[in-house]
């Protein structure tokens, strides 16, 4: 993990086209502004994890395990 120190109105660049700007610092909270192309999604971690869970649940629902993958299915 790269750790950087930045102050208000300073930024970092990720790749060629993602910029993260320190918008505000208040106590122990930092507000970030993120500029990225539309084809790159930007989420808070908890939102990203919820999206991944939903995708997995949908994939599991759309593709139930076959009898070979699910031994209990053979018993029934």
KOLFI-242753 format. One record per atom (N, C-alpha, C): residue number from 1; residue in three letters; atom name; x, y, z. Coordinates in pm, whole numbers, always signed. Layout:
<site num="NUM" residuo="Ala" atomo="CA" X="X" Y="Y" Z="Z"/>
...
***
This chain:
<site num="1" residuo="Unk" atomo="N" X="+85" Y="-118" Z="+0"/>
<site num="1" residuo="Unk" atomo="CA" X="+0" Y="+0" Z="+0"/>
<site num="1" residuo="Unk" atomo="C" X="+89" Y="+123" Z="+0"/>
<site num="2" residuo="Unk" atomo="N" X="+58" Y="+215" Z="-87"/>
<site num="2" residuo="Unk" atomo="CA" X="+128" Y="+343" Z="-91"/>
<site num="2" residuo="Unk" atomo="C" X="+57" Y="+439" Z="+2"/>
<site num="3" residuo="Unk" atomo="N" X="+128" Y="+503" Z="+91"/>
<site num="3" residuo="Unk" atomo="CA" X="+70" Y="+599" Z="+184"/>
<site num="3" residuo="Unk" atomo="C" X="+128" Y="+736" Z="+152"/>
<site num="4" residuo="Unk" atomo="N" X="+40" Y="+833" Z="+127"/>
<site num="4" residuo="Unk" atomo="CA" X="+82" Y="+969" Z="+92"/>
<site num="4" residuo="Unk" atomo="C" X="+23" Y="+1069" Z="+189"/>
<site num="5" residuo="Unk" atomo="N" X="+94" Y="+1175" Z="+212"/>
<site num="5" residuo="Unk" atomo="CA" X="+40" Y="+1286" Z="+290"/>
<site num="5" residuo="Unk" atomo="C" X="-1" Y="+1396" Z="+193"/>
<site num="6" residuo="Unk" atomo="N" X="-121" Y="+1447" Z="+209"/>
<site num="6" residuo="Unk" atomo="CA" X="-171" Y="+1554" Z="+124"/>
<site num="6" residuo="Unk" atomo="C" X="-245" Y="+1654" Z="+211"/>
<site num="7" residuo="Unk" atomo="N" X="-251" Y="+1776" Z="+166"/>
<site num="7" residuo="Unk" atomo="CA" X="-326" Y="+1879" Z="+237"/>
<site num="7" residuo="Unk" atomo="C" X="-445" Y="+1922" Z="+151"/>
<site num="8" residuo="Unk" atomo="N" X="-532" Y="+2001" Z="+209"/>
<site num="8" residuo="Unk" atomo="CA" X="-650" Y="+2050" Z="+138"/>
<site num="8" residuo="Unk" atomo="C" X="-608" Y="+2109" Z="+4"/>
<site num="9" residuo="Unk" atomo="N" X="-688" Y="+2079" Z="-97"/>
<site num="9" residuo="Unk" atomo="CA" X="-669" Y="+2125" Z="-235"/>
<site num="9" residuo="Unk" atomo="C" X="-551" Y="+2060" Z="-307"/>
<site num="10" residuo="Unk" atomo="N" X="-482" Y="+1966" Z="-244"/>
<site num="10" residuo="Unk" atomo="CA" X="-379" Y="+1890" Z="-313"/>
<site num="10" residuo="Unk" atomo="C" X="-442" Y="+1762" Z="-367"/>
<site num="11" residuo="Unk" atomo="N" X="-375" Y="+1699" Z="-463"/>
<site num="11" residuo="Unk" atomo="CA" X="-434" Y="+1581" Z="-525"/>
<site num="11" residuo="Unk" atomo="C" X="-330" Y="+1475" Z="-552"/>
<site num="12" residuo="Unk" atomo="N" X="-380" Y="+1358" Z="-590"/>
<site num="12" residuo="Unk" atomo="CA" X="-296" Y="+1250" Z="-640"/>
<site num="12" residuo="Unk" atomo="C" X="-357" Y="+1205" Z="-772"/>
<site num="13" residuo="Unk" atomo="N" X="-275" Y="+1149" Z="-858"/>
<site num="13" residuo="Unk" atomo="CA" X="-320" Y="+1098" Z="-987"/>
<site num="13" residuo="Unk" atomo="C" X="-299" Y="+947" Z="-987"/>
<site num="14" residuo="Unk" atomo="N" X="-401" Y="+874" Z="-1030"/>
<site num="14" residuo="Unk" atomo="CA" X="-393" Y="+728" Z="-1042"/>
<site num="14" residuo="Unk" atomo="C" X="-403" Y="+695" Z="-1191"/>
<site num="15" residuo="Unk" atomo="N" X="-302" Y="+628" Z="-1241"/>
<site num="15" residuo="Unk" atomo="CA" X="-297" Y="+602" Z="-1385"/>
<site num="15" residuo="Unk" atomo="C" X="-287" Y="+734" Z="-1460"/>
<site num="16" residuo="Unk" atomo="N" X="-349" Y="+738" Z="-1576"/>
<site num="16" residuo="Unk" atomo="CA" X="-346" Y="+860" Z="-1657"/>
<site num="16" residuo="Unk" atomo="C" X="-471" Y="+944" Z="-1643"/>
<site num="17" residuo="Unk" atomo="N" X="-577" Y="+887" Z="-1582"/>
<site num="17" residuo="Unk" atomo="CA" X="-704" Y="+957" Z="-1592"/>
<site num="17" residuo="Unk" atomo="C" X="-791" Y="+958" Z="-1466"/>
<site num="18" residuo="Unk" atomo="N" X="-734" Y="+925" Z="-1351"/>
<site num="18" residuo="Unk" atomo="CA" X="-809" Y="+933" Z="-1226"/>
<site num="18" residuo="Unk" atomo="C" X="-736" Y="+1030" Z="-1133"/>
<site num="19" residuo="Unk" atomo="N" X="-811" Y="+1129" Z="-1085"/>
<site num="19" residuo="Unk" atomo="CA" X="-754" Y="+1227" Z="-992"/>
<site num="19" residuo="Unk" atomo="C" X="-835" Y="+1225" Z="-863"/>
<site num="20" residuo="Unk" atomo="N" X="-764" Y="+1222" Z="-751"/>
<site num="20" residuo="Unk" atomo="CA" X="-827" Y="+1228" Z="-619"/>
<site num="20" residuo="Unk" atomo="C" X="-778" Y="+1356" Z="-553"/>
<site num="21" residuo="Unk" atomo="N" X="-873" Y="+1444" Z="-518"/>
<site num="21" residuo="Unk" atomo="CA" X="-842" Y="+1574" Z="-460"/>
<site num="21" residuo="Unk" atomo="C" X="-888" Y="+1576" Z="-314"/>
<site num="22" residuo="Unk" atomo="N" X="-806" Y="+1631" Z="-225"/>
<site num="22" residuo="Unk" atomo="CA" X="-848" Y="+1652" Z="-87"/>
<site num="22" residuo="Unk" atomo="C" X="-932" Y="+1779" Z="-87"/>
<site num="23" residuo="Unk" atomo="N" X="-1062" Y="+1765" Z="-66"/>
<site num="23" residuo="Unk" atomo="CA" X="-1155" Y="+1877" Z="-71"/>
<site num="23" residuo="Unk" atomo="C" X="-1161" Y="+1950" Z="+62"/>
<site num="24" residuo="Unk" atomo="N" X="-1162" Y="+1872" Z="+172"/>
<site num="24" residuo="Unk" atomo="CA" X="-1176" Y="+1933" Z="+304"/>
<site num="24" residuo="Unk" atomo="C" X="-1124" Y="+1837" Z="+410"/>
<site num="25" residuo="Unk" atomo="N" X="-1073" Y="+1890" Z="+517"/>
<site num="25" residuo="Unk" atomo="CA" X="-1030" Y="+1812" Z="+632"/>
<site num="25" residuo="Unk" atomo="C" X="-1093" Y="+1875" Z="+755"/>
<site num="26" residuo="Unk" atomo="N" X="-1173" Y="+1796" Z="+827"/>
<site num="26" residuo="Unk" atomo="CA" X="-1238" Y="+1843" Z="+950"/>
<site num="26" residuo="Unk" atomo="C" X="-1219" Y="+1738" Z="+1058"/>
<site num="27" residuo="Unk" atomo="N" X="-1135" Y="+1768" Z="+1154"/>
<site num="27" residuo="Unk" atomo="CA" X="-1111" Y="+1671" Z="+1260"/>
<site num="27" residuo="Unk" atomo="C" X="-1054" Y="+1544" Z="+1202"/>
<site num="28" residuo="Unk" atomo="N" X="-1123" Y="+1431" Z="+1226"/>
<site num="28" residuo="Unk" atomo="CA" X="-1075" Y="+1303" Z="+1177"/>
<site num="28" residuo="Unk" atomo="C" X="-1141" Y="+1262" Z="+1046"/>
<site num="29" residuo="Unk" atomo="N" X="-1210" Y="+1356" Z="+979"/>
<site num="29" residuo="Unk" atomo="CA" X="-1276" Y="+1326" Z="+852"/>
<site num="29" residuo="Unk" atomo="C" X="-1210" Y="+1401" Z="+737"/>
<site num="30" residuo="Unk" atomo="N" X="-1195" Y="+1330" Z="+627"/>
<site num="30" residuo="Unk" atomo="CA" X="-1138" Y="+1388" Z="+507"/>
<site num="30" residuo="Unk" atomo="C" X="-1241" Y="+1374" Z="+395"/>
<site num="31" residuo="Unk" atomo="N" X="-1267" Y="+1482" Z="+325"/>
<site num="31" residuo="Unk" atomo="CA" X="-1358" Y="+1478" Z="+210"/>
<site num="31" residuo="Unk" atomo="C" X="-1273" Y="+1473" Z="+84"/>
<site num="32" residuo="Unk" atomo="N" X="-1305" Y="+1377" Z="-1"/>
<site num="32" residuo="Unk" atomo="CA" X="-1231" Y="+1356" Z="-124"/>
<site num="32" residuo="Unk" atomo="C" X="-1318" Y="+1389" Z="-244"/>
<site num="33" residuo="Unk" atomo="N" X="-1258" Y="+1445" Z="-346"/>
<site num="33" residuo="Unk" atomo="CA" X="-1323" Y="+1462" Z="-475"/>
<site num="33" residuo="Unk" atomo="C" X="-1251" Y="+1372" Z="-573"/>
<site num="34" residuo="Unk" atomo="N" X="-1327" Y="+1294" Z="-652"/>
<site num="34" residuo="Unk" atomo="CA" X="-1266" Y="+1198" Z="-743"/>
<site num="34" residuo="Unk" atomo="C" X="-1315" Y="+1227" Z="-884"/>
<site num="35" residuo="Unk" atomo="N" X="-1220" Y="+1246" Z="-974"/>
<site num="35" residuo="Unk" atomo="CA" X="-1251" Y="+1264" Z="-1115"/>
<site num="35" residuo="Unk" atomo="C" X="-1201" Y="+1141" Z="-1189"/>
<site num="36" residuo="Unk" atomo="N" X="-1293" Y="+1074" Z="-1259"/>
<site num="36" residuo="Unk" atomo="CA" X="-1257" Y="+953" Z="-1332"/>
<site num="36" residuo="Unk" atomo="C" X="-1345" Y="+943" Z="-1456"/>
<site num="37" residuo="Unk" atomo="N" X="-1299" Y="+873" Z="-1559"/>
<site num="37" residuo="Unk" atomo="CA" X="-1383" Y="+852" Z="-1677"/>
<site num="37" residuo="Unk" atomo="C" X="-1510" Y="+776" Z="-1640"/>
<site num="38" residuo="Unk" atomo="N" X="-1613" Y="+794" Z="-1721"/>
<site num="38" residuo="Unk" atomo="CA" X="-1742" Y="+730" Z="-1693"/>
<site num="38" residuo="Unk" atomo="C" X="-1734" Y="+578" Z="-1692"/>
<site num="39" residuo="Unk" atomo="N" X="-1637" Y="+521" Z="-1763"/>
<site num="39" residuo="Unk" atomo="CA" X="-1627" Y="+375" Z="-1767"/>
<site num="39" residuo="Unk" atomo="C" X="-1559" Y="+316" Z="-1643"/>
<site num="40" residuo="Unk" atomo="N" X="-1516" Y="+400" Z="-1551"/>
<site num="40" residuo="Unk" atomo="CA" X="-1457" Y="+354" Z="-1425"/>
<site num="40" residuo="Unk" atomo="C" X="-1555" Y="+387" Z="-1312"/>
<site num="41" residuo="Unk" atomo="N" X="-1607" Y="+284" Z="-1247"/>
<site num="41" residuo="Unk" atomo="CA" X="-1700" Y="+309" Z="-1137"/>
<site num="41" residuo="Unk" atomo="C" X="-1621" Y="+340" Z="-1010"/>
<site num="42" residuo="Unk" atomo="N" X="-1675" Y="+433" Z="-933"/>
<site num="42" residuo="Unk" atomo="CA" X="-1612" Y="+474" Z="-808"/>
<site num="42" residuo="Unk" atomo="C" X="-1717" Y="+460" Z="-698"/>
<site num="43" residuo="Unk" atomo="N" X="-1686" Y="+378" Z="-597"/>
<site num="43" residuo="Unk" atomo="CA" X="-1780" Y="+352" Z="-487"/>
<site num="43" residuo="Unk" atomo="C" X="-1706" Y="+354" Z="-355"/>
<site num="44" residuo="Unk" atomo="N" X="-1780" Y="+383" Z="-249"/>
<site num="44" residuo="Unk" atomo="CA" X="-1726" Y="+356" Z="-115"/>
<site num="44" residuo="Unk" atomo="C" X="-1716" Y="+205" Z="-101"/>
<site num="45" residuo="Unk" atomo="N" X="-1623" Y="+158" Z="-19"/>
<site num="45" residuo="Unk" atomo="CA" X="-1602" Y="+13" Z="-7"/>
<site num="45" residuo="Unk" atomo="C" X="-1730" Y="-62" Z="+29"/>
<site num="46" residuo="Unk" atomo="N" X="-1808" Y="-11" Z="+125"/>
<site num="46" residuo="Unk" atomo="CA" X="-1927" Y="-85" Z="+167"/>
<site num="46" residuo="Unk" atomo="C" X="-2030" Y="-95" Z="+54"/>
<site num="47" residuo="Unk" atomo="N" X="-2037" Y="+6" Z="-30"/>
<site num="47" residuo="Unk" atomo="CA" X="-2128" Y="+1" Z="-146"/>
<site num="47" residuo="Unk" atomo="C" X="-2075" Y="-100" Z="-248"/>
<site num="48" residuo="Unk" atomo="N" X="-1946" Y="-95" Z="-275"/>
<site num="48" residuo="Unk" atomo="CA" X="-1884" Y="-189" Z="-368"/>
<site num="48" residuo="Unk" atomo="C" X="-1907" Y="-334" Z="-324"/>
<site num="49" residuo="Unk" atomo="N" X="-1886" Y="-361" Z="-195"/>
<site num="49" residuo="Unk" atomo="CA" X="-1906" Y="-497" Z="-144"/>
<site num="49" residuo="Unk" atomo="C" X="-2050" Y="-541" Z="-156"/>
<site num="50" residuo="Unk" atomo="N" X="-2146" Y="-451" Z="-132"/>
<site num="50" residuo="Unk" atomo="CA" X="-2287" Y="-484" Z="-147"/>
<site num="50" residuo="Unk" atomo="C" X="-2319" Y="-516" Z="-293"/>
<site num="51" residuo="Unk" atomo="N" X="-2264" Y="-441" Z="-385"/>
<site num="51" residuo="Unk" atomo="CA" X="-2285" Y="-467" Z="-528"/>
<site num="51" residuo="Unk" atomo="C" X="-2228" Y="-604" Z="-565"/>
<site num="52" residuo="Unk" atomo="N" X="-2109" Y="-636" Z="-516"/>
<site num="52" residuo="Unk" atomo="CA" X="-2048" Y="-766" Z="-545"/>
<site num="52" residuo="Unk" atomo="C" X="-2132" Y="-880" Z="-489"/>
<site num="53" residuo="Unk" atomo="N" X="-2186" Y="-863" Z="-367"/>
<site num="53" residuo="Unk" atomo="CA" X="-2272" Y="-967" Z="-308"/>
<site num="53" residuo="Unk" atomo="C" X="-2397" Y="-987" Z="-393"/>
<site num="54" residuo="Unk" atomo="N" X="-2458" Y="-877" Z="-438"/>
<site num="54" residuo="Unk" atomo="CA" X="-2578" Y="-887" Z="-523"/>
<site num="54" residuo="Unk" atomo="C" X="-2546" Y="-959" Z="-653"/>
<site num="55" residuo="Unk" atomo="N" X="-2433" Y="-928" Z="-714"/>
<site num="55" residuo="Unk" atomo="CA" X="-2394" Y="-995" Z="-838"/>
<site num="55" residuo="Unk" atomo="C" X="-2374" Y="-1144" Z="-816"/>
<site num="56" residuo="Unk" atomo="N" X="-2308" Y="-1179" Z="-704"/>
<site num="56" residuo="Unk" atomo="CA" X="-2285" Y="-1321" Z="-673"/>
<site num="56" residuo="Unk" atomo="C" X="-2417" Y="-1392" Z="-647"/>
<site num="57" residuo="Unk" atomo="N" X="-2504" Y="-1329" Z="-569"/>
<site num="57" residuo="Unk" atomo="CA" X="-2635" Y="-1389" Z="-541"/>
<site num="57" residuo="Unk" atomo="C" X="-2715" Y="-1411" Z="-669"/>
<site num="58" residuo="Unk" atomo="N" X="-2711" Y="-1312" Z="-759"/>
<site num="58" residuo="Unk" atomo="CA" X="-2784" Y="-1325" Z="-886"/>
<site num="58" residuo="Unk" atomo="C" X="-2723" Y="-1436" Z="-970"/>
<site num="59" residuo="Unk" atomo="N" X="-2591" Y="-1443" Z="-976"/>
<site num="59" residuo="Unk" atomo="CA" X="-2524" Y="-1548" Z="-1053"/>
<site num="59" residuo="Unk" atomo="C" X="-2557" Y="-1686" Z="-994"/>
<site num="60" residuo="Unk" atomo="N" X="-2556" Y="-1697" Z="-863"/>
<site num="60" residuo="Unk" atomo="CA" X="-2589" Y="-1824" Z="-798"/>
<site num="60" residuo="Unk" atomo="C" X="-2733" Y="-1864" Z="-828"/>
<site num="61" residuo="Unk" atomo="N" X="-2823" Y="-1766" Z="-829"/>
<site num="61" residuo="Unk" atomo="CA" X="-2964" Y="-1793" Z="-855"/>
<site num="61" residuo="Unk" atomo="C" X="-2987" Y="-1833" Z="-1000"/>
<site num="62" residuo="Unk" atomo="N" X="-2916" Y="-1766" Z="-1092"/>
<site num="62" residuo="Unk" atomo="CA" X="-2931" Y="-1793" Z="-1235"/>
<site num="62" residuo="Unk" atomo="C" X="-2862" Y="-1923" Z="-1277"/>
<site num="63" residuo="Unk" atomo="N" X="-2762" Y="-1967" Z="-1201"/>
<site num="63" residuo="Unk" atomo="CA" X="-2685" Y="-2087" Z="-1234"/>
<site num="63" residuo="Unk" atomo="C" X="-2676" Y="-2179" Z="-1114"/>
<site num="64" residuo="Unk" atomo="N" X="-2785" Y="-2247" Z="-1080"/>
<site num="64" residuo="Unk" atomo="CA" X="-2779" Y="-2336" Z="-964"/>
<site num="64" residuo="Unk" atomo="C" X="-2677" Y="-2448" Z="-988"/>
<site num="65" residuo="Unk" atomo="N" X="-2618" Y="-2501" Z="-881"/>
<site num="65" residuo="Unk" atomo="CA" X="-2518" Y="-2606" Z="-898"/>
<site num="65" residuo="Unk" atomo="C" X="-2579" Y="-2731" Z="-962"/>
<site num="66" residuo="Unk" atomo="N" X="-2502" Y="-2799" Z="-1047"/>
<site num="66" residuo="Unk" atomo="CA" X="-2551" Y="-2922" Z="-1110"/>
<site num="66" residuo="Unk" atomo="C" X="-2546" Y="-3034" Z="-1007"/>
<site num="67" residuo="Unk" atomo="N" X="-2602" Y="-3148" Z="-1043"/>
<site num="67" residuo="Unk" atomo="CA" X="-2602" Y="-3264" Z="-952"/>
<site num="67" residuo="Unk" atomo="C" X="-2459" Y="-3307" Z="-920"/>
<site num="68" residuo="Unk" atomo="N" X="-2367" Y="-3291" Z="-1016"/>
<site num="68" residuo="Unk" atomo="CA" X="-2227" Y="-3327" Z="-991"/>
<site num="68" residuo="Unk" atomo="C" X="-2163" Y="-3234" Z="-889"/>
<site num="69" residuo="Unk" atomo="N" X="-2204" Y="-3106" Z="-890"/>
<site num="69" residuo="Unk" atomo="CA" X="-2146" Y="-3009" Z="-798"/>
<site num="69" residuo="Unk" atomo="C" X="-2214" Y="-3012" Z="-663"/>
<site num="70" residuo="Unk" atomo="N" X="-2337" Y="-3062" Z="-658"/>
<site num="70" residuo="Unk" atomo="CA" X="-2415" Y="-3062" Z="-535"/>
<site num="70" residuo="Unk" atomo="C" X="-2453" Y="-3206" Z="-502"/>
<site num="71" residuo="Unk" atomo="N" X="-2378" Y="-3274" Z="-416"/>
<site num="71" residuo="Unk" atomo="CA" X="-2405" Y="-3415" Z="-383"/>
<site num="71" residuo="Unk" atomo="C" X="-2545" Y="-3437" Z="-329"/>
<site num="72" residuo="Unk" atomo="N" X="-2602" Y="-3341" Z="-258"/>
<site num="72" residuo="Unk" atomo="CA" X="-2737" Y="-3359" Z="-203"/>
<site num="72" residuo="Unk" atomo="C" X="-2840" Y="-3371" Z="-313"/>
<site num="73" residuo="Unk" atomo="N" X="-2817" Y="-3309" Z="-427"/>
<site num="73" residuo="Unk" atomo="CA" X="-2911" Y="-3314" Z="-539"/>
<site num="73" residuo="Unk" atomo="C" X="-2923" Y="-3458" Z="-589"/>
<site num="74" residuo="Unk" atomo="N" X="-2817" Y="-3539" Z="-582"/>
<site num="74" residuo="Unk" atomo="CA" X="-2820" Y="-3678" Z="-627"/>
<site num="74" residuo="Unk" atomo="C" X="-2909" Y="-3762" Z="-534"/>
<site num="75" residuo="Unk" atomo="N" X="-2911" Y="-3728" Z="-407"/>
<site num="75" residuo="Unk" atomo="CA" X="-2985" Y="-3807" Z="-307"/>
<site num="75" residuo="Unk" atomo="C" X="-3135" Y="-3793" Z="-325"/>
<site num="76" residuo="Unk" atomo="N" X="-3180" Y="-3680" Z="-379"/>
<site num="76" residuo="Unk" atomo="CA" X="-3323" Y="-3654" Z="-386"/>
<site num="76" residuo="Unk" atomo="C" X="-3389" Y="-3722" Z="-501"/>
***
